[in-house]
Amino acid sequence: MRTILAVLVISMVAMFLAPVWVSAHHAFAAEFDGNKPVMLKGTITKMEWVNPHAWIYITVKKPDGTTENWMIEGGTPNTLVRRGLRKTDVQAGTEIVVDGYRAKDGSLRANGKNITLPDGRQLFLGSEATGGTLEGRDTTDAPQK
């Protein structure tokens, strides 16, 4: 009897919290501007393989010699691995080029569209529904319906 009661209580709690968990995931247009493309060349300082979006942290050297620390949002870790990105590709100290879209609030965050690795490989980093232009979109992915 206790097991049944525990399952019912856990189910009810999960049912009430599910909308909170779902609302925590954002749409591209809520945070990023598809009309503000950005191309960044920088050195990886950290890579977080976390859901719902992986994050690449890079240091970008500006023309005046100062540096900026950027956060680049990517797809889910599973999606990135299926597209060919490996943990060994994004180690701290690796220089990369990221093509993406700036955060609406002007912070040093971007939604990554493509990443170019030191060996010249270019991989699609963002989701299919970024809200930006379709140029550079990974054509191996199924089209959105």
Phi, psi and chi 1 to 4 in degrees:
 res  aa     phi    psi   chi1   chi2   chi3   chi4
   1 MET       -  -39.8 -172.6   65.7  172.8      -
   2 ARG   -63.2  -37.3  -73.1 -176.6 -174.8  173.0
   3 THR   -63.3  -44.1  -55.8      -      -      -
   4 ILE   -63.8  -44.1  -67.6  171.9      -      -
   5 LEU   -62.5  -42.5 -177.0   59.7      -      -
   6 ALA   -63.1  -42.9      -      -      -      -
   7 VAL   -63.2  -41.9  168.5      -      -      -
   8 LEU   -63.7  -44.1  -74.7  172.9      -      -
   9 VAL   -64.2  -46.1  168.6      -      -      -
  10 ILE   -62.4  -40.9  -69.3  169.8      -      -
  11 SER   -62.5  -42.1  -61.9      -      -      -
  12 MET   -67.0  -41.3  -69.4  178.5   66.3      -
  13 VAL   -63.0  -45.6  168.7      -      -      -
  14 ALA   -61.3  -39.5      -      -      -      -
  15 MET   -63.0  -38.8 -173.7  173.0   63.7      -
  16 PHE   -76.8  -30.2  -72.3  110.4      -      -
  17 LEU   -86.7  -19.3  -69.6  178.3      -      -
  18 ALA   -54.2  -45.6      -      -      -      -
  19 PRO   -61.1  -32.3  -22.7   32.0      -      -
  20 VAL   -66.9  -45.1  173.6      -      -      -
  21 TRP   -64.0  -42.1  -67.9  -34.0      -      -
  22 VAL   -67.0  -41.1  170.2      -      -      -
  23 SER   -69.3  -18.6   68.8      -      -      -
  24 ALA   -69.0  -23.6      -      -      -      -
  25 HIS   -83.6  133.5 -173.2 -106.7      -      -
  26 HIS  -107.8  160.4   61.0  -89.2      -      -
  27 ALA   -88.9  155.0      -      -      -      -
  28 PHE   -51.8  -50.3  170.9   90.4      -      -
  29 ALA   -64.3  -18.4      -      -      -      -
  30 ALA   -71.6  -29.7      -      -      -      -
  31 GLU  -120.9  -25.8  -70.4 -169.9   49.5      -
  32 PHE  -121.0  154.8  -57.6   99.6      -      -
  33 ASP  -111.6  110.7 -170.7  -19.3      -      -
  34 GLY   -64.0  -11.7      -      -      -      -
  35 ASN   -97.2    5.6  -64.8  -45.0      -      -
  36 LYS  -124.9   72.5  -69.4 -173.5  179.6  174.7
  37 PRO   -68.6  151.8   22.7  -28.5      -      -
  38 VAL  -142.1  140.9   63.2      -      -      -
  39 MET  -121.9  124.0 -175.6  167.8  -74.7      -
  40 LEU  -123.0  133.0  -56.2  165.3      -      -
  41 LYS  -112.7  121.5 -178.3  176.9 -178.1  179.1
  42 GLY  -157.8 -179.7      -      -      -      -
  43 THR  -110.0  129.8  -56.5      -      -      -
  44 ILE   -66.4  131.0  -62.7  173.8      -      -
  45 THR  -105.9  -27.3   56.7      -      -      -
  46 LYS  -163.7  149.1  179.0  169.4   75.0  167.5
  47 MET  -130.1  127.7  172.1   71.5 -179.6      -
  48 GLU  -110.7  114.9  -69.4 -178.2  -18.3      -
  49 TRP   -92.1   76.4  -65.6   85.3      -      -
  50 VAL  -124.8  154.0  -65.1      -      -      -
  51 ASN   -92.4  150.1  -77.2  -44.6      -      -
  52 PRO   -86.6   -7.4   31.6  -34.6      -      -
  53 HIS  -137.3  135.9  -61.2  -79.5      -      -
  54 ALA   -76.0  154.2      -      -      -      -
  55 TRP  -128.9  133.9  -72.1   91.0      -      -
  56 ILE  -113.4  127.5  -58.9  173.6      -      -
  57 TYR  -104.3  127.3  -62.9   80.9      -      -
  58 ILE  -132.1  151.9   63.3  173.4      -      -
  59 THR  -103.9  124.0  -61.3      -      -      -
  60 VAL  -110.1  126.7  176.1      -      -      -
  61 LYS   -88.6  124.1 -170.2  171.8 -176.6  178.8
  62 LYS   -84.7  161.8  -66.1  171.7   42.8  173.3
  63 PRO   -55.5  -29.7  -25.1   33.4      -      -
  64 ASP   -83.4    2.7   65.3    4.7      -      -
  65 GLY    95.3  -14.5      -      -      -      -
  66 THR   -76.9  166.2   60.5      -      -      -
  67 THR  -121.9  156.3   59.4      -      -      -
  68 GLU  -128.3  143.7  -65.9  179.1  -29.6      -
  69 ASN  -104.5  115.0  -64.1  -47.4      -      -
  70 TRP  -106.1  149.2  -78.2   77.1      -      -
  71 MET  -112.0  126.1  -64.1  172.6   58.3      -
  72 ILE  -114.4  121.7  -48.9  -61.4      -      -
  73 GLU   -86.9  133.9 -179.1 -175.6   69.1      -
  74 GLY  -120.1 -170.8      -      -      -      -
  75 GLY   -74.4 -170.5      -      -      -      -
  76 THR   -68.6  153.9   66.9      -      -      -
  77 PRO   -54.6  -41.0  -28.8   36.8      -      -
  78 ASN   -61.1  -43.2 -178.2   41.0      -      -
  79 THR   -64.4  -42.8  -59.5      -      -      -
  80 LEU   -63.9  -40.6  -63.3  178.3      -      -
  81 VAL   -65.1  -42.5  168.8      -      -      -
  82 ARG   -63.9  -26.8  -74.4 -174.7  -64.7  126.2
  83 ARG   -85.7   -3.0  -69.2 -179.3  178.1  151.2
  84 GLY   108.9    0.0      -      -      -      -
  85 LEU   -82.8  133.3 -166.6   64.5      -      -
  86 ARG  -119.5  155.6  -57.1  -73.6 -179.5 -102.8
  87 LYS   -58.0  -32.0  -72.1 -175.1  178.4 -176.4
  88 THR   -70.8  -18.2   55.0      -      -      -
  89 ASP   -76.8  -23.0  -65.6  -33.1      -      -
  90 VAL  -124.5   46.5  -75.2      -      -      -
  91 GLN   -79.2  151.6  -63.9  -67.1  -40.4      -
  92 ALA   -54.7  136.4      -      -      -      -
  93 GLY    97.6  -11.3      -      -      -      -
  94 THR   -79.2  132.1  -55.3      -      -      -
  95 GLU   -90.2  130.1 -168.1  169.9  -80.4      -
  96 ILE  -134.4  166.9   60.0  171.4      -      -
  97 VAL  -120.2  131.0  176.0      -      -      -
  98 VAL  -119.4  130.8  177.2      -      -      -
  99 ASP  -110.4  124.4  176.6   19.6      -      -
 100 GLY  -164.2 -154.1      -      -      -      -
 101 TYR  -132.2  134.6  -58.1   97.2      -      -
 102 ARG   -68.1  156.1  -78.9 -161.1   75.4  132.8
 103 ALA   -69.6  144.1      -      -      -      -
 104 LYS   -62.8  -32.1  -77.2 -175.4  171.6 -178.2
 105 ASP   -81.9    2.4   65.0    6.1      -      -
 106 GLY    81.7    0.8      -      -      -      -
 107 SER   -70.2  170.7   64.3      -      -      -
 108 LEU   -86.4   58.0  -60.0  179.4      -      -
 109 ARG  -128.2  149.0  -69.9 -176.9  -47.8  115.7
 110 ALA  -147.1  152.9      -      -      -      -
 111 ASN   -92.5  116.8 -179.6  -84.0      -      -
 112 GLY   -75.4  132.0      -      -      -      -
 113 LYS   -96.5  -54.5 -179.7  171.8   72.9  168.2
 114 ASN  -131.8  151.5  -65.8  -51.2      -      -
 115 ILE  -125.8  134.7 -179.2  173.4      -      -
 116 THR  -110.3  122.6  -55.9      -      -      -
 117 LEU   -89.0  164.0  -59.4  170.9      -      -
 118 PRO   -56.5  -28.6  -24.3   32.4      -      -
 119 ASP   -83.2    4.2   63.3    7.4      -      -
 120 GLY    93.3   -9.8      -      -      -      -
 121 ARG   -65.4  136.2  -74.8 -175.4  -64.1  147.2
 122 GLN  -116.5  124.8 -172.7  177.9   59.9      -
 123 LEU  -121.1  144.4  -59.2  169.0      -      -
 124 PHE   -73.9  123.0 -172.1   64.2      -      -
 125 LEU  -103.9  -28.4 -169.2   59.6      -      -
 126 GLY   -93.1 -179.1      -      -      -      -
 127 SER   -86.0  165.0   66.6      -      -      -
 128 GLU   -67.1  -25.9  -69.6   82.4   14.2      -
 129 ALA  -107.5   53.1      -      -      -      -
 130 THR   -70.0  -24.1   59.7      -      -      -
 131 GLY    93.3  -11.0      -      -      -      -
 132 GLY   -89.2 -167.4      -      -      -      -
 133 THR   -70.1  160.2   63.0      -      -      -
 134 LEU   -85.8   -4.2  -66.7  178.9      -      -
 135 GLU   -59.6  130.7  179.1 -173.9   -7.6      -
 136 GLY    86.4    1.2      -      -      -      -
 137 ARG   -65.2  142.9 -177.3  168.4  175.9 -107.9
 138 ASP   -69.7  108.4 -176.0   -2.4      -      -
 139 THR   -77.3   -5.9   56.5      -      -      -
 140 THR   -81.4  -14.6   62.0      -      -      -
 141 ASP   -78.2  149.6  -73.5  -21.0      -      -
 142 ALA   -66.4  143.3      -      -      -      -
 143 PRO   -65.6  150.1   12.4  -16.1      -      -
 144 GLN   -69.0  142.5  -66.1  -88.0  127.8      -
 145 LYS  -111.4      -  -67.7 -175.7  179.3  179.3
